[in-house]
Amino acid sequence: MANIDLVQLTGQTKKLTAMIVEDEKVTNELLSSTFKNFFSDVYSCFNGDEALSTYNRVKPDVVFVDIVMAGMDGIELSRRIREINPTQIIIVISASNDIEKISESIEVGVNSFIQKPIDTKKIIELLTSVVAMITKKRKIETKTFSISLPLDLYDLVNDNAKAESISKNAVIIRALRGFYE
């Protein structure tokens, strides 16, 4: 594992929200309390139906889902979330060794698969990967230039663009003009 600055990593993840979908109460509580150290908000759900409703309401940045659950399993939930938002970051956290289920989750397009139990090293690697995925997802591109912004600047540009009903590119171009004048 590379030398990871945990303070810097937490600084990035604290700008994000997460949803935990785990039907086992103790595991759900453990994952939720662990991820509350890293994310600004963590929404906890115990089944697929509850998770889908919560997802539609809060639109978290990252969804952590167990595969094996009563009712709607994690694969079906992931499939439905993909229909709502094809670019949603979905990470499966499961104790299942069922190759068929793992293959099916890959076909649905989950971003990552983590085997339980999860240790601290796996969590740090996972969160580093999540930040990289979100940074890539939030890359602002135009026909003439491409720019990657830190998450806090991206959020500022995005908020300013929404407030003024203009594109993110227009906000960046205006800022660049102001800088070079």
Helices and strands as residue ranges (DSSP letters): H 6-13, E 17-21, H 25-35, E 41-45, H 48-58, E 62-65, H 74-84, E 89-94, H 99-108, E 112-115, H 120-137, E 140-141, E 146-147, H 151-164, H 168-180
